[in-house]
Amino acid sequence: MTGRGGEDPADARTPFDVIGDAVESIGTTLDERNTCTELAAFVCRHFCDAAAVDLLPTDAPADRPTAGPDLARVATAGRTELLTPWPPYGARPLSVRALDEGHPISASIDLSGRVPRQVMTVPLLAHGRLYGVLLAVRQGPSFTDLDTAGTHYAARLAAVHLGHSRQHNAVRTTVLDLQRALLSEPGRPHPNLDLATRYLPAGGSTLVGGDWFETVRLHFGRTLLVVGDVMGHGLEAAVDMNAYRSMLRYVASTDLPPHRVLRRLDAAVAEDGSRRPATCLLVQVDPARGTAALSGAGHLPPVVFAGDGSGELLRLPVGPPLGTGLGGYEQVTRALSPEDTLVMFTDGLVERRGEDIDESLARLAGLRVPSAANVDDLLDEVLLKLDARHAEDDVAVLVARIHRRHTT
């Protein structure tokens, strides 16, 4: 394999070239296994013929190691594919495994011959914490001081990125736990309303956002349904989301119509000045009259699926997002029968990269859902048909239907 330290005079790289390659090629993502694969590939390009990385589990003691032989024993345990004689023209793995999993990621390079091998073990150590160990193996001459220094530098760089990855995952887990706790118990709707909700965090590396839903039980059998989305992502967005929910419950308890609830909420958030703007959709359902009063603040309109399974996108005036202090919210009222199912959602349900939002909304309204499905089954059907579990942004959905009265 050409390119390994000193073997190809035509590719004589300086230490600065090697360092630059390490900085550019190791830690390109926040994925731990990808970082380890990049580390193994880097040391094989410059210093060795085969490499393996073993990661300690996240809950393992990770203090600075004090005994080198123990580290070497961990690195070489179970690595017979690197430490036993290599057959001529055999394929040697560049592997990564977690010590508590044992699932390797492999890529192959061709090696030949049965010459002696040199072995080096290097800890993945940064800021006094041990994340794992690198095993580097080469044929022929011993590792030079430059080889050793370069491998240690790469291992240290990978360890720093592993630390960032675990910090990122810890924060994301905290935010997810917070958001699930906040959304696990939406307010108590009136018994004459059937309700189903779902919250699906995005599966990518982006931190979760401030998507939320809420229900507020009102007088005379009415219920206020709410879906909102705080702009931005991360712990701050989740905290602001909880603040919006608390303020909305307080304002809605005055039993104002939806557009006036939005006005008061907008004014309160704008006066506070410390909260991020948010979009919001309010629908006040009156089962006794069979009506729904709707008002929006920068939010996508809802869809209603009729008894025959066909969908309709409701058109309504949309005012500015909450927190701008601009006001100007309006309200529309439409009929809502027990055969109709109201679907309120955040943009993650429908938006697709590079697609016009009108086309995205038309896809949802164009779905055919089972006419006899209960609200939970209907919601699951919508999520399945829109592939919501692979959405690029968080998804919050609230589905409601007036409870049919049975007469005898």
DRENVEXSE-539455 format. One record per atom (N, C-alpha, C): x, y, z. Coordinates in steps of 0.02 Angstrom, whole numbers, padded with zeros to 5 digits, always signed. Example, Ala and Ser with C-alpha at 12.3 -4.5 7.8 and 13.67 -1.06 7.14 Angstrom:
2
+00660-00284+00390/+00615-00225+00390/+00660-00165+00390/+00642-00112+00354/+00684-00053+00357/+00645+00002+00394/
***
This chain:
408
+00043-00060+00000/+00000+00000+00000/+00044+00062+00000/+00040+00102-00051/+00081+00162-00054/+00050+00217-00012/+00090+00266+00005/+00066+00321+00046/+00082+00312+00119/+00100+00252+00143/+00120+00243+00212/+00188+00273+00221/+00202+00302+00281/+00261+00342+00294/+00325+00314+00265/+00357+00350+00219/+00423+00334+00194/+00426+00283+00139/+00369+00255+00116/+00372+00201+00068/+00368+00225-00005/+00346+00286-00016/+00339+00311-00084/+00372+00379-00089/+00436+00382-00113/+00471+00446-00117/+00433+00498-00158/+00394+00476-00206/+00358+00524-00248/+00302+00558-00210/+00286+00529-00151/+00231+00557-00111/+00259+00578-00043/+00316+00613-00044/+00349+00632+00018/+00310+00688+00051/+00274+00672+00103/+00234+00721+00138/+00270+00746+00200/+00262+00809+00214/+00291+00838+00274/+00246+00822+00333/+00272+00828+00395/+00229+00819+00453/+00168+00865+00453/+00176+00924+00424/+00119+00970+00421/+00065+00944+00373/+00086+00911+00319/+00037+00881+00274/-00002+00827+00309/+00033+00787+00348/+00000+00732+00384/-00049+00760+00436/-00027+00811+00473/-00072+00842+00522/-00133+00871+00488/-00122+00905+00431/-00179+00933+00395/-00228+00880+00372/-00202+00823+00350/-00246+00768+00329/-00286+00742+00388/-00253+00738+00446/-00288+00713+00506/-00345+00760+00525/-00331+00825+00525/-00382+00874+00545/-00442+00872+00497/-00428+00863+00432/-00482+00864+00383/-00521+00799+00378/-00490+00743+00396/-00521+00678+00382/-00547+00642+00444/-00529+00665+00504/-00551+00631+00565/-00602+00676+00601/-00660+00648+00617/-00711+00685+00652/-00755+00728+00607/-00770+00703+00548/-00811+00742+00501/-00885+00741+00520/-00905+00695+00564/-00974+00692+00587/-00973+00684+00663/-01033+00684+00693/-01040+00671+00765/-01055+00598+00780/-01045+00555+00730/-01056+00484+00740/-00992+00450+00764/-00995+00416+00822/-00936+00387+00852/-00903+00335+00807/-00944+00291+00781/-00916+00236+00740/-00884+00263+00676/-00914+00315+00648/-00884+00346+00589/-00817+00378+00605/-00812+00411+00663/-00749+00440+00684/-00695+00387+00691/-00712+00331+00720/-00663+00277+00729/-00642+00247+00661/-00689+00241+00615/-00672+00217+00548/-00624+00265+00514/-00637+00330+00522/-00593+00381+00492/-00523+00378+00524/-00519+00366+00589/-00454+00360+00622/-00415+00300+00594/-00448+00242+00589/-00415+00182+00563/-00391+00193+00491/-00433+00225+00450/-00413+00237+00381/-00354+00285+00377/-00353+00335+00420/-00298+00384+00419/-00232+00352+00437/-00229+00314+00491/-00165+00284+00512/-00142+00233+00461/-00188+00201+00426/-00168+00153+00374/-00140+00190+00313/-00164+00249+00300/-00136+00288+00243/-00064+00309+00257/-00047+00322+00319/+00017+00353+00334/+00067+00310+00372/+00044+00266+00417/+00091+00236+00463/+00089+00160+00468/+00036+00127+00447/+00031+00055+00459/-00006+00022+00402/-00013-00045+00408/-00046-00084+00357/-00117-00105+00377/-00130-00108+00440/-00197-00126+00464/-00207-00094+00532/-00269-00081+00548/-00284-00047+00612/-00352-00069+00637/-00360-00065+00703/-00423-00081+00735/-00434-00032+00792/-00497-00014+00803/-00515+00032+00857/-00567-00002+00901/-00555-00004+00966/-00603-00031+01014/-00627+00027+01058/-00693+00035+01060/-00723+00088+01101/-00747+00060+01167/-00734+00097+01221/-00762+00080+01285/-00836+00099+01285/-00879+00062+01320/-00949+00082+01325/-00955+00148+01362/-01008+00185+01348/-01015+00252+01377/-01019+00251+01453/-01042+00195+01483/-01048+00193+01556/-00988+00160+01590/-00935+00146+01552/-00876+00115+01582/-00832+00167+01616/-00797+00148+01670/-00749+00195+01700/-00699+00217+01647/-00687+00282+01643/-00646+00309+01589/-00591+00353+01615/-00564+00338+01674/-00510+00377+01700/-00447+00366+01660/-00398+00410+01669/-00335+00405+01633/-00301+00338+01651/-00282+00298+01600/-00251+00233+01615/-00182+00243+01646/-00165+00197+01690/-00100+00201+01725/-00053+00145+01705/-00078+00093+01673/-00035+00036+01657/-00040+00021+01583/+00014+00031+01547/+00016+00017+01475/-00001-00054+01456/+00027-00106+01491/+00013-00175+01472/-00062-00191+01473/-00100-00163+01519/-00172-00176+01520/-00205-00150+01457/-00183-00092+01434/-00211-00062+01374/-00194-00105+01313/-00133-00130+01311/-00114-00173+01255/-00154-00238+01256/-00167-00264+01316/-00206-00326+01320/-00277-00316+01295/-00307-00258+01312/-00374-00243+01287/-00374-00237+01211/-00323-00204+01185/-00321-00192+01113/-00311-00256+01073/-00273-00302+01100/-00256-00362+01061/-00303-00419+01075/-00345-00414+01125/-00391-00469+01141/-00440-00479+01083/-00443-00539+01059/-00489-00555+01005/-00469-00529+00937/-00406-00505+00931/-00384-00477+00867/-00339-00525+00830/-00360-00588+00827/-00319-00638+00794/-00312-00624+00719/-00361-00589+00691/-00357-00575+00619/-00300-00528+00602/-00275-00491+00652/-00219-00446+00641/-00154-00474+00669/-00158-00518+00719/-00098-00538+00755/-00073-00607+00736/-00111-00648+00702/-00088-00713+00678/-00058-00704+00608/-00021-00754+00584/+00011-00747+00518/-00039-00729+00463/-00019-00683+00421/-00062-00662+00365/-00048-00706+00305/-00096-00737+00276/-00084-00777+00216/-00065-00733+00157/-00031-00760+00109/-00014-00720+00050/-00076-00692+00017/-00072-00628+00000/-00127-00593-00034/-00192-00597+00004/-00187-00600+00069/-00248-00601+00110/-00276-00531+00118/-00338-00527+00139/-00370-00463+00151/-00371-00449+00226/-00343-00393+00245/-00339-00375+00316/-00393-00323+00332/-00428-00331+00387/-00483-00284+00402/-00459-00221+00437/-00491-00167+00419/-00488-00106+00459/-00553-00106+00499/-00551-00121+00563/-00614-00134+00598/-00623-00088+00657/-00686-00079+00673/-00707-00039+00730/-00758-00079+00768/-00752-00083+00834/-00802-00118+00873/-00809-00084+00941/-00868-00090+00969/-00877-00069+01038/-00865-00129+01082/-00829-00120+01136/-00809-00176+01178/-00870-00212+01207/-00926-00177+01213/-00985-00210+01240/-01033-00232+01185/-01014-00225+01121/-01058-00244+01067/-01027-00299+01023/-00965-00287+01000/-00932-00335+00958/-00957-00336+00887/-00984-00280+00862/-01007-00276+00793/-00956-00238+00751/-00915-00271+00711/-00863-00235+00674/-00889-00200+00612/-00856-00144+00596/-00864-00112+00531/-00799-00127+00493/-00802-00156+00435/-00741-00179+00402/-00734-00150+00332/-00670-00134+00316/-00650-00119+00248/-00586-00158+00237/-00570-00176+00176/-00514-00221+00165/-00459-00188+00124/-00397-00207+00138/-00339-00189+00098/-00300-00252+00084/-00267-00256+00028/-00230-00315+00008/-00158-00312+00033/-00137-00365+00067/-00069-00371+00091/-00043-00440+00070/+00021-00446+00065/+00049-00511+00047/+00112-00523+00087/+00132-00586+00089/+00194-00604+00122/+00183-00625+00194/+00236-00655+00223/+00235-00678+00291/+00294-00650+00329/+00301-00585+00327/+00357-00552+00360/+00336-00531+00429/+00384-00516+00474/+00367-00497+00542/+00323-00435+00543/+00280-00430+00595/+00236-00374+00603/+00256-00334+00665/+00247-00268+00660/+00258-00224+00716/+00189-00201+00741/+00181-00199+00807/+00116-00184+00837/+00123-00123+00882/+00075-00077+00879/+00074-00019+00923/+00003-00010+00949/-00003+00000+01014/-00068+00015+01044/-00067+00086+01071/-00119+00124+01057/-00122+00194+01075/-00190+00208+01107/-00191+00240+01166/-00256+00256+01197/-00291+00313+01161/-00356+00310+01159/-00397+00366+01135/-00413+00408+01196/-00369+00456+01210/-00370+00492+01273/-00374+00567+01260/-00421+00600+01293/-00428+00673+01287/-00458+00700+01351/-00429+00755+01375/-00454+00788+01436/-00458+00739+01494/-00409+00694+01499/-00406+00648+01554/-00456+00591+01551/-00490+00583+01495/-00541+00530+01489/-00522+00482+01435/-00528+00417+01449/-00512+00365+01401/-00576+00342+01366/-00575+00345+01300/-00632+00325+01260/-00623+00257+01226/-00562+00234+01220/-00550+00171+01188/-00476+00163+01173/-00460+00119+01127/-00390+00106+01111/-00383+00089+01037/-00329+00113+01008/-00312+00100+00937/-00257+00048+00933/-00267-00001+00891/-00216-00052+00877/-00192-00042+00805/-00127-00027+00796/-00098-00018+00730/-00046-00072+00717/-00048-00103+00658/-00003-00158+00641/+00028-00144+00573/+00094-00158+00568/+00127-00149+00504/+00177-00206+00492/+00192-00219+00429/+00243-00267+00410/+00310-00231+00404/+00363-00268+00412/+00429-00241+00398/+00458-00202+00456/+00489-00143+00441/+00528-00107+00491/+00485-00081+00548/+00519-00067+00604/+00484-00042+00663/+00456+00028+00650/+00409+00048+00692/+00382+00115+00688/+00435+00166+00706/+00439+00219+00667/+00487+00272+00683/+00456+00319+00735/+00498+00364+00760/+00472+00413+00808/+00417+00456+00775/+00426+00472+00711/+00376+00511+00676/+00311+00472+00669/+00316+00407+00654/+00256+00365+00649/+00219+00364+00716/+00257+00355+00769/+00227+00351+00835/+00193+00417+00854/+00228+00473+00842/+00200+00538+00859/+00138+00552+00818/+00140+00536+00753/+00082+00548+00710/+00022+00506+00730/+00034+00443+00749/-00021+00400+00770/-00052+00424+00835/-00008+00446+00882/-00034+00473+00945/-00074+00537+00934/-00051+00578+00888/-00088+00640+00873/-00157+00624+00845/-00159+00577+00798/-00223+00558+00767/-00270+00528+00819/-00243+00487+00864/-00284+00456+00915/-00312+00510+00963/-00269+00559+00980/-00292+00613+01025/-00346+00654+00991/-00337+00668+00927/-00387+00706+00889/-00453+00669+00887/-00450+00604+00873/-00512+00564+00871/-00546+00564+00940/-00506+00560+00993/-00535+00560+01061/-00571+00625+01076/-00543+00681+01054/-00576+00745+01063/-00644+00745+01029/-00646+00720+00967/-00710+00717+00931/-00758+00668+00963/-00733+00613+00990/-00777+00567+01025/-00807+00600+01087/-00767+00641+01121/-00794+00678+01178/-00849+00726+01157/-00839+00761+01101/-00891+00806+01076/-00954+00767+01058/-00945+00709+01028/-01002+00668+01008/-01042+00647+01069/-01008+00626+01121/-01044+00603+01181/-01077+00660+01217/-01045+00719+01217/-01078+00777+01247/-01141+00796+01208/-01135+00794+01142/-01192+00809+01099/-01249+00760+01113/-01233+00696+01116/-01284+00646+01128/-01316+00654+01197/-01275+00673+01247/-01302+00683+01314/-01352+00740+01316/-01335+00796+01282/-01380+00853+01279/-01444+00835+01242/-01435+00801+01186/-01494+00781+01146/-01539+00735+01186/-01510+00689+01224/-01551+00644+01265/-01589+00683+01318/-01555+00732+01348/-01588+00774+01399/-01647+00811+01369/-01637+00841+01310/-01691+00878+01277/-01748+00832+01258/-01732+00773+01231/-01784+00726+01213/-01824+00705+01274/-01790+00689+01328/-01825+00669+01390/-01870+00725+01414/-01844+00787+01412/-01884+00844+01434/-01945+00852+01390/-01935+00849+01324/-01991+00860+01279/-02043+00805+01285/-02019+00742+01291/-02067+00687+01298/-02107+00695+01363/-02073+00715+01416/-02108+00725+01480/-02160+00780+01475/-02142+00834+01440/-02189+00890+01434/-02248+00872+01390/-02237+00831+01339/-02291+00816+01291/-02328+00752+01308/-02305+00715+01358/-02335+00650+01372/-02406+00657+01401/-02420+00715+01432/-02485+00725+01463/-02516+00790+01438/-02543+00791+01377/-02578+00852+01355/-02638+00863+01399/-02661+00926+01399/-02717+00944+01442/-02777+00898+01431/-02823+00899+01477/-02880+00854+01477/-02935+00882+01432/-02949+00851+01374/-03003+00875+01331/-03071+00855+01360/-03123+00884+01333/-03190+00866+01355/-03206+00794+01333/-03244+00757+01372/-03258+00686+01354/-03294+00678+01288/-03325+00730+01262/-03361+00722+01198/-03315+00732+01138/-03249+00727+01149/-03200+00734+01096/-03151+00676+01099/-03143+00640+01043/-03093+00587+01037/-03027+00618+01014/-02972+00600+01046/-02908+00633+01034/-02851+00583+01028/-02804+00597+00983/-02743+00557+00978/-02685+00605+00962/-02627+00594+00991/-02569+00636+00980/-02507+00593+00969/-02459+00621+00933/-02394+00588+00924/-02340+00642+00921/-02282+00625+00951/-02223+00667+00943/-02166+00622+00920/-02136+00639+00862/-02081+00600+00834/-02021+00646+00825/-01968+00637+00866/-01907+00677+00856/-01872+00656+00792/-01840+00705+00759/-01803+00689+00698/-01747+00641+00714/-01733+00595+00667/-01683+00544+00680/-01612+00566+00666/-01602+00625+00637/-01535+00648+00621/-01498+00673+00681/-01439+00706+00667/-01397+00730+00722/-01419+00799+00748/-01466+00831+00711/-01488+00897+00734/-01525+00890+00800/-01514+00937+00847/-01550+00936+00910/-01624+00945+00898/-01664+00917+00943/-01736+00922+00936/-01758+00994+00942/-01818+01006+00918/-01843+01074+00918/-01896+01086+00971/-01938+01137+00959/-01988+01156+01007/-02059+01141+00985/-02070+01085+00951/-02137+01065+00929/-02179+01045+00990/-02243+01064+00990/-02285+01047+01047/-02359+01046+01028/-02398+01015+01070/-02471+01017+01063/-02501+01022+01132/-02564+01043+01134/-02598+01054+01198/-02673+01052+01187/-02710+01033+01239/-02782+01039+01239/-02804+01073+01304/-02853+01117+01298/-02879+01153+01356/-02955+01143+01359/-02978+01115+01413/-03050+01103+01421/-03085+01168+01441/-03137+01185+01403/-03174+01247+01415/-03245+01232+01439/-03282+01285+01453/-03351+01277+01475/-03396+01255+01417/-03455+01229+01436/-03508+01210+01389/-03485+01157+01339/-03442+01111+01362/-03422+01054+01320/-03372+01069+01265/-03344+01129+01265/-03296+01148+01213/-03225+01131+01233/-03181+01123+01183/-03110+01109+01195/-03068+01151+01148/-03016+01182+01174/-02968+01218+01132/-02910+01172+01116/-02898+01161+01051/-02843+01119+01027/-02786+01164+01002/-02726+01146+01019/-02668+01188+01004/-02611+01146+00976/-02579+01171+00923/-02516+01144+00899/-02470+01203+00886/-02407+01199+00908/-02360+01254+00900/-02290+01229+00886/-02247+01276+00866/-02178+01259+00849/-02134+01320+00865/-02093+01313+00917/-02045+01366+00934/-01988+01364+00884/-01968+01422+00859/-01915+01425+00809/-01848+01405+00840/-01808+01368+00802/-01742+01347+00826/-01744+01276+00854/-01687+01255+00880/-01679+01188+00906/-01639+01190+00971/-01640+01135+01007/-01599+01129+01066/-01637+01139+01131/-01599+01137+01185/-01629+01142+01252/-01667+01207+01260/-01641+01263+01234/-01674+01327+01241/-01743+01327+01208/-01747+01295+01149/-01812+01291+01115/-01862+01251+01155/-01839+01196+01186/-01884+01155+01227/-01908+01193+01288/-01863+01232+01319/-01882+01272+01377/-01933+01326+01356/-01921+01360+01300/-01969+01410+01276/-02036+01379+01259/-02034+01318+01232/-02095+01283+01216/-02138+01273+01279/-02106+01255+01334/-02144+01246+01396/-02172+01312+01421/-02134+01366+01411/-02159+01432+01431/-02220+01452+01390/-02219+01438+01325/-02277+01453+01283/-02338+01413+01306/-02328+01351+01322/-02384+01309+01344/-02415+01336+01408/-02371+01356+01455/-02396+01382+01518/-02435+01447+01508/-02408+01492+01467/-02443+01555+01455/-02509+01543+01419/-02509+01496+01372/-02570+01483+01334/-02625+01456+01380/-02607+01411+01425/-02657+01384+01471/-02688+01440+01512/-02647+01487+01534/-02672+01542+01575/-02719+01586+01534/-02698+01605+01474/-02739+01649+01432/-02803+01613+01411/-02798+01549+01392/-02857+01512+01368/-02908+01502+01423/-02886+01503+01486/-02933+01493+01542/-02983+01550+01547/-02969+01606+01514/-03017+01663+01514/-03074+01652+01465/-03071+01596+01427/-03124+01576+01381/-03135+01627+01324/-03080+01655+01300/-03083+01700+01243/-03085+01660+01178/-03110+01689+01123/-03107+01655+01058/-03034+01648+01036/-03018+01601+00991/-02949+01587+00973/-02909+01647+00950/-02937+01690+00909/-02897+01746+00883/-02879+01795+00939/-02921+01802+00989/-02905+01847+01045/-02855+01813+01092/-02857+01747+01097/-02805+01711+01135/-02736+01724+01105/-02733+01721+01038/-02670+01733+01004/-02646+01805+01015/-02692+01852+01013/-02672+01922+01023/-02640+01931+01092/-02672+01905+01143/-02646+01913+01211/-02579+01876+01219/-02575+01817+01190/-02514+01778+01196/-02457+01814+01160/-02470+01840+01101/-02420+01877+01063/-02395+01938+01102/-02441+01975+01132/-02423+02035+01169/-02381+02017+01230/-02399+01963+01265/-02363+01943+01325/-02292+01921+01308/-02284+01882+01255/-02217+01858+01235/-02174+01916+01211/-02204+01962+01171/-02166+02020+01146/-02144+02064+01203/-02185+02073+01254/-02167+02115+01311/-02111+02083+01351/-02113+02016+01357/-02060+01980+01394/-01993+01989+01359/-01992+01978+01293/-01932+01990+01254/-01878+01937+01259/-01887+01886+01301/-01834+01836+01309/-01850+01770+01274/-01909+01765+01244/-01929+01702+01212/-01919+01706+01136/-01905+01648+01108/-01900+01643+01035/-01971+01648+01005/-01976+01674+00944/-02041+01674+00910/-02066+01602+00900/-02131+01595+00892/-02160+01529+00882/-02221+01535+00837/-02233+01483+00798/-02295+01478+00761/-02345+01440+00803/-02410+01451+00788/-02461+01419+00830/-02526+01416+00791/-02563+01362+00801/-02629+01353+00771/-02678+01335+00827/-02733+01372+00833/-02784+01359+00883/-02849+01340+00848/-02882+01288+00874/-02947+01267+00850/-02992+01255+00911/-03045+01294+00916/-03093+01285+00970/-03152+01244+00943/-03159+01183+00970/-03211+01137+00945/-03271+01140+00992/-03330+01150+00962/-03393+01151+00999/-03435+01092+00975/-03432+01035+01008/-03469+00976+00984/-03544+00986+00985/-03570+01023+01032/-03643+01032+01036/-03669+01067+00974/-03632+01116+00948/-03653+01153+00889/-03623+01124+00825/-03575+01078+00832/-03543+01050+00773/-03503+01100+00734/-03464+01142+00771/-03424+01194+00738/-03353+01193+00763/-03309+01223+00724/-03239+01232+00743/-03219+01303+00725/-03193+01341+00773/-03168+01408+00761/-03092+01405+00759/-03061+01431+00705/-02990+01422+00693/-02955+01489+00686/-02893+01492+00711/-02851+01552+00703/-02778+01530+00706/-02737+01560+00662/-02668+01539+00657/-02619+01597+00663/-02560+01580+00690/-02505+01629+00696/-02444+01600+00661/-02441+01611+00595/-02384+01588+00557/-02379+01513+00549/-02433+01477+00564/-02430+01404+00565/-02466+01375+00503/-02448+01313+00486/-02480+01280+00429/-02552+01263+00447/-02597+01266+00398/-02668+01253+00410/-02680+01178+00423/-02736+01162+00455/-02751+01091+00467/-02785+01059+00407/-02793+00994+00412/-02828+00954+00362/-02886+00919+00397/-02943+00915+00362/-03000+00878+00388/-03014+00819+00341/-03017+00759+00369/-03035+00700+00330/-03109+00685+00343/-03147+00681+00289/-03219+00670+00293/-03234+00596+00306/-03298+00581+00315/-03318+00513+00330/-03302+00464+00274/-03296+00488+00211/-03279+00443+00156/-03204+00433+00147/-03163+00463+00192/-03090+00454+00190/-03053+00506+00149/-03089+00552+00117/-03056+00604+00078/-03034+00662+00123/-02982+00698+00102/-02955+00752+00142/-02967+00820+00112/-02970+00871+00155/-02979+00940+00134/-02932+00985+00175/-02892+01025+00139/-02849+01073+00172/-02890+01136+00187/-02894+01154+00251/-02933+01212+00271/-02894+01276+00259/-02925+01323+00225/-02893+01387+00211/-02915+01437+00265/-02866+01470+00297/-02883+01519+00348/-02830+01574+00348/-02850+01635+00369/-02801+01689+00373/-02747+01671+00424/-02685+01684+00407/-02629+01668+00451/-02593+01732+00470/-02594+01748+00534/-02559+01807+00558/-02485+01794+00569/-02449+01842+00594/-02377+01835+00606/-02363+01787+00664/-02303+01760+00668/-02285+01716+00724/-02292+01752+00791/-02302+01714+00843/-02307+01742+00910/-02240+01770+00932/-02242+01825+00969/-02181+01856+00994/-02159+01916+00954/-02192+01929+00898/-02173+01987+00857/-02206+02051+00882/-02262+02044+00917/-02298+02102+00941/-02340+02136+00888/-02348+02106+00829/-02384+02137+00774/-02459+02125+00778/-02479+02070+00809/-02551+02055+00813/-02581+02042+00745/-02645+02062+00736/-02677+02054+00672/-02705+01985+00659/-02725+01949+00711/-02750+01881+00702/-02825+01882+00688/-02846+01838+00643/-02916+01833+00624/-02941+01762+00637/-03006+01755+00634/-03037+01690+00650/-03086+01671+00595/-03090+01607+00580/-03141+01580+00535/-03176+01523+00572/-03239+01511+00553/-03278+01458+00583/-03306+01413+00528/-03304+01349+00541/-03331+01301+00492/-03366+01245+00529/-03408+01210+00492/-03444+01153+00521/-03396+01095+00531/-03409+01057+00584/-03368+00997+00599/-03416+00944+00626/-03425+00891+00589/-03472+00838+00608/-03435+00780+00641/-03471+00735+00673/-03439+00676+00703/-03405+00631+00652/-03421+00639+00587/-03388+00599+00535/-03322+00630+00514/-03310+00693+00532/-03248+00728+00513/-03193+00716+00564/-03131+00711+00538/-03072+00704+00582/-03025+00761+00568/-03011+00801+00619/-02967+00859+00613/-02895+00837+00627/-02849+00856+00582/-02778+00839+00589/-02738+00905+00592/-02707+00918+00649/-02663+00976+00660/-02592+00951+00667/-02542+00988+00642/-02475+00961+00638/-02424+01017+00633/-02361+00999+00647/-02305+01044+00634/-02275+01028+00566/-02232+01073+00541/-02209+01068+00472/-02168+01006+00457/-02138+00975+00509/-02098+00915+00497/-02138+00858+00466/-02204+00857+00476/-02245+00804+00448/-02247+00806+00372/-02247+00866+00343/-02259+00871+00271/-02200+00898+00231/-02158+00940+00261/-02105+00973+00222/-02054+00923+00198/-02032+00932+00136/-01980+00891+00107/-01929+00938+00074/-01866+00921+00078/-01813+00963+00051/-01823+00976-00023/-01821+01040-00043/-01827+01059-00113/-01897+01058-00141/-01947+01048-00099/-02016+01043-00123/-02055+01104-00099/-02099+01130-00142/-02141+01186-00123/-02191+01164-00070/-02203+01209-00021/-02246+01190+00035/-02317+01175+00013/-02341+01208-00039/-02408+01194-00064/-02413+01122-00089/-02361+01099-00122/-02360+01030-00145/-02358+00982-00086/-02321+01000-00034/-02317+00957+00025/-02385+00951+00059/-02420+01008+00066/-02486+01007+00097/-02536+00969+00054/-02531+00975-00011/-02576+00939-00056/-02567+00864-00050/-02505+00841-00036/-02493+00770-00027/-02532+00744+00033/-02530+00782+00088/-02568+00761+00148/-02643+00761+00134/-02668+00815+00105/-02740+00819+00092/-02763+00767+00042/-02718+00743+00000/-02735+00694-00051/-02735+00623-00027/-02718+00612+00036/-02718+00543+00062/-02790+00517+00067/-02797+00452+00061/-02860+00418+00074/-02851+00377+00137/-02891+00391+00187/-02884+00356+00251/-02944+00311+00262/-02937+00259+00302/-02994+00214+00315/-03051+00252+00348/-03110+00249+00318/-03167+00288+00342/-03190+00266+00411/-03181+00202+00428/-03205+00176+00492/-03151+00175+00546/-03092+00202+00532/-03036+00198+00579/-03049+00244+00638/-03027+00222+00698/-03030+00267+00755/-02973+00317+00748/-02971+00367+00793/-02923+00421+00785/-02851+00397+00790/-02837+00349+00833/-02769+00323+00840/-02747+00287+00777/-02790+00245+00750/-02773+00209+00689/-02766+00256+00629/-02810+00306+00626/-02805+00354+00571/-02739+00393+00575/-02719+00413+00635/-02656+00449+00643/-02597+00406+00623/-02597+00343+00644/-02543+00298+00624/-02540+00289+00549/-02599+00287+00517/-02601+00280+00444/-02571+00341+00409/-02586+00400+00434/-02558+00461+00405/-02482+00462+00414/-02458+00445+00473/-02385+00444+00486/-02351+00394+00441/-02382+00336+00430/-02353+00285+00388/-02350+00307+00315/-02404+00335+00289/-02406+00353+00219/-02360+00412+00203/-02347+00455+00252/-02301+00511+00241/-02230+00496+00264/-02218+00434+00286/-02152+00413+00309/-02124+00462+00361/-02167+00479+00409/-02149+00530+00458/-02093+00510+00504/-02082+00445+00512/-02029+00423+00557/-01959+00435+00528/-01956+00453+00464/-01892+00470+00433/-01891+00544+00413/-01933+00584+00444/-01935+00656+00428/-01871+00690+00448/-01855+00745+00415/-01793+00781+00428/-01801+00829+00487/-01862+00841+00509/-01875+00885+00566/-01923+00850+00614/-01927+00876+00675/-01973+00847+00723/-02044+00851+00698/-02085+00803+00721/-02154+00799+00700/-02199+00796+00762/-02246+00842+00766/-02298+00840+00818/-02366+00842+00783/-02409+00795+00800/-02474+00790+00767/-02528+00780+00820/-02584+00814+00810/-02643+00807+00853/-02703+00794+00809/-02738+00739+00823/-02797+00720+00785/-02857+00719+00831/-02913+00750+00809/-02973+00754+00851/-03035+00740+00809/-03085+00711+00843/-03149+00697+00811/-03204+00703+00864/-03259+00735+00846/-03315+00740+00892/-03342+00671+00908/-03349+00657+00972/-03372+00591+00993/-03446+00582+00974/-03459+00530+00937/-03528+00518+00914/-03572+00496+00972/-03628+00527+00978/-03676+00509+01029/-03718+00450+01006/-03723+00400+01048/-03762+00340+01031/-03832+00348+01061/-03881+00343+01020/-03951+00349+01042/-03986+00281+01037/-04031+00271+01082/-04068+00208+01082/-04142+00221+01069/
***
